[in-house]
Each structure stands twice: as structure tokens, then as C-alpha cells.
């Protein structure tokens, strides 16, 4: 169970990892506000967790494409419903695939927007709300999701690797900036996960090459598994457990950390 009755805002809540985090937060006794841009996926999430209806609020909002003022106004309505102790930023992903030569400057800009810039107004709104509260009853946290490629880039998708490195840097900066306000800021960097993103990537490759998606997916899993000492890919559950620990009082002295989860 969570330390007390606490509320968590989670962005990007409808993907494999986001769903897993939402599930474990609800099972652990947290109130959860999930934000995503797909109404269809939010509706499915709501149905899947109907037994937690009183503890789960779902909001359809595009944090990437809206401007800063729109994001701040949107989040203000959430914070007005009651104090939020934790912010978990899962939103992000690869915007187009390619190498340094084939990716356009717009690909780079869009990737930075999707993986770094979208976090800025969200964290700003959260920090302002925490500062406005007098003597918050419990410690507060911001957790980012980066990637192992933010630490050690591969041969492809340099725009994604650079943006995820930016997330790690943002984590370390905000841990210093917000520490005096009682806000711990940490980052989790998984390697390739066996999840719906892997399936999406396999589908993109299969469509471009005109080959079977199951074969492509199996090849990705096999090749990625070879890069880990334990010979397998992580799952969303491998990541969510660490995130819940970082939210808890057991991690009360951990801040500014980037924790890799990759078996490497």
C-alpha cells in the first residue's frame, strides 16, 4: 500500500508502460489522474479499470501540440480538484525513423517537442502548485521516463537518443531547482521493452519492406535480447516496480538519479 492516500498525475497513460503504472498505482491505493491524447484508448482504459472508478480520473488532452498557456490552464483545473503529490511523465516516443543523414530538421524538432519540451509546462505547473500549498503533508515527486539510448546511443534514431539525453539532463537540473521545495526528481531509463511500442516499430519496418510483421517482431526481440547479459527484454512490469519504489518513502533520499533498467 502507498504511504498515505496520495494522488498521482501520469502523462502518456494509455501505452503498455503507462497502463502498467496506472494499474499498479491503483492496486497500491493511489488516486490517479491519467492524461493522454486518444479518447478511444482512454475509454478502453476506463473500462479495463472500472473497479477503480472512484480513484481514477482520465483526461483527453494533447500535451505535445498545445501551447504553454493552454497546458497551464488545463493543469490548473486538475490541481484545483485537490493536491497532487506526484507527477509521472511517461509521454514520449520516436518521431519518424532514420539515421543522421536521412532525418530532416523537422524530424529533430518534432522529436525534441515530443520527448523534452512537452514536459516543461507540465513540470512548471506542478511545481507552482506545490509551492502554493502551505506545509504539504507529504513528500512530492517528479519522475521522468528516458531511455538507455539517452546514455549510449545506437546507430539509428539519433534525434530520439539526443532528446532522451535531454530528459536526463532536465531531471538533474530540476532536482537541484526543486529540491528546496521538497520535490524529488528522478529518471528511469529502460532499454528496449517487449511492449506495444516494439510491435509498432515492427509494423513500420514490415510495411516499408513488405514482409511479415510477426517475423520482424521476432527478429527485433532476438537481436535486442542478445544485447543484455540475461538474454531477454524487459517488460513494462520491470519498469513500473521501480517507479512505485521511487514514489514511496523508501526512496526519500533519492533525487537527481537516472536509473538504467536494461540488464546491461
N, C-alpha and C positions, 0 to 999 in steps of 0.2 A: 504493500500500500504506500501511497505518497505520504510525505511527512505531515501535511495538513491538507485541507481542501484547497486546492490551488487551480488556477486557470492557465492554460497554455494556448497561445496562438501559433498555428502551424501553417506556413505557406507551402503551396505545392502539395496539397494533402491527398490528391487522387491517384498519384503514381504508386507503383509497388512499394517503395520505401515509405512514402507519405502515409499510405493506408496502414502499413505495419506499425508505424509510430502511433498513429491515431488509435489503433486497436489496443496497443499495449498501454497507452496513456489512460484510456477509458477503463481498461481492466484494472489499472493501478489506482483508480479513484480520482483522477483529474477531471476537471471540466475542460472541454476542448472547443476552440473556435478554429475551424478549418477554412482556408481560403484557396480557391482555385478558379480557373477561368472557364472551365467546361461545366455548364449546367447539367448536361447529361451524366457526366461522371459523378458530379456531386449528388445527383438524385440516386444513383446506384449506391454510393457510399452511405447515404442516409438510410436506404433500405437494408443494406447489409448490417448496419449497426442500430437498427430500430430499437433494440432493447436498451440502448443508452440514450434514447431521445432527449431525456431531461438534462443530459450532461454534454450534449453535442450540438453546436451551432455551426451551420455551414453557410458560407458567403461566396457568391459568384462575383469575382472581380479580377480584372487583368492588371496585375501589379507591374507588368513589363511595359505595356503600351500606354497606360495612363500617365499624365504628368504629375509632378511632385505635389502640387496643391490638391489635385483630385485624390491622390493616395492619402495625404494627410487628413483630408476631410473624411474620407471613408473610414480610416482607422480611428478617428476621433469618435465616430458613432459606436465603434466596438468598445473602446475604453470607457465610454460613458455608461456602459451597462454594468460596470464593476471592475475592480482592479485586476490586472493581468500580471502574473508573476513571471511568466516565461515566454520567450519567443524562439521558435524553432524554424529556421529558414531552409526549407528543402527545395524551393523553387530553383529551376535552372536546367541546363542541358546543352547539348551540341546544336548549334545553328549552322546547318549545311556541313558536309563532309569534304575534306580535301587536304592538300599539303600547302606549303608556304607559297608555291608558285601558282596554284590554281585558285586559292581562296581570294575573293575580292576584298577591298577595303570595307565594303558594306557588310560582308560576312563577319569581319573582325568587329565592326561597330555593333552589329546586332548581337554577337556573342557576348561582348562585354556588357551590353544592356541587359541581356537575359541572365547573366551569372554574377554580375557585380553591382551595376547601377541600380537595379531594382531593389536591392537590399537597403540602399541608403535612406530613402524616405521612411521605410518601414522601421528601421532601427532608430531613426531620428524621432519618429512619433512615439515609439515605445519608451525611449529614454526620457523624453519630455513628460510622459505620463508618470513614470516612476519618480522623477524629480518633483513633480507637482504634489505627490502624495506625502503627507507628513508621517514620518516614522512607519514606513512599510512594515507589515507584520512578518514578512518572510523574505529570505534572500531571493534575488531575481537573477535570471539567466538569459543570455542570448547564445544560441547555438547555430553555427553555420555548417552547411554541407559542402565540402570541397571535393577533391579527388586526388588519388595518388599521382595523376599526371600533372597536378599543380606543384608537385615536389620533384618529379622526374618525368619530363615529357617523353612521349614516344615519337615515332616518325610522322604520324599523321595528326591532323586537327590541332595545329599549333595555336589557333585562336582560342580554342577551348582550354588548352593547357595554360595559356597566359591568363585567361580570365579566372581560372580556378586558383592560380598562384595569387591573383589579386584578392580573392576571398580570404586566403590565409593571411595576407598582409593586413587586410581590413580587420580581421579577428584580433591580431596582435595590437594594432593601433587602438581599437575600441576597448580592449581590456585595460589599457592604461587610461584612456579618456574617461571611461565609465566606472572604473574601479572605485573611486571615491564615493560614488552614488550607490554602492552596494550591488552593482551589476557585474556578474561574472560573464566573460565572453570566451567561448571555446569553439573549436572547429573539429570536425570529424572528416577524414579523407579516405574513403574506401577505394579499393581497386575495382576492377570490373565486377559488377554484380550479376548474378543469374536472376534477371528480373524482366519486366516488360520493356525496359529501355534496350536491353540486349535483343529482344525479339523485334523491336522497331528497327534497330540498326541492321539486323539480319534481313529484314524485309526490304530495306532501302538497297542493300547490296544485291539481293536476289532480283529485284526489279530491274536494276541497272544492267545486270549481267544476263538476265533471262534464265535464271536457274532456280532450283527448288529451295524454298526458304528453310525447310527443315534441315537440309544438307548444310546450308550456310550457317544456320544457328549452331548445329553440332560442331562444325569446324571452328567457329569462334570460341565455343566453350572449351574444346580440346586444346586449342592454341593458347588461350588465356590461362587455362589451368596449369599448363606447363611452366608458366612464369611464377608460380607460387610454390614454395617448398612443400606445402601439404598437398599439392596436386589437385586442388579443386577451387571453385569460385565461391566467394562469399554470397550470402543471401541477405535480403532486407532484414531478416531477424537478427543476423550477426551484427548489424549496424544499430538497430533500434535499441538493443540492450545497453549499449554504451551510452547512447543519448539519454536514456532514462536514468542511468547512473550519474551522468553529468548534471542532470536536473536536481538530483537529490542532495540532501545534506552531507552524504558521504563524500561528496566531491567539493566540500565547502572551501577548500584552499587551492582549487584548481582553476586557473584563469590564464588566458593568453596562450593556451595549449593548442597545438594541432596534432591530433592523434590519428596516425595511419591505421587503417584496417585492410590489410592486403595479403597477409601471410608471406610478406617479403621482408 
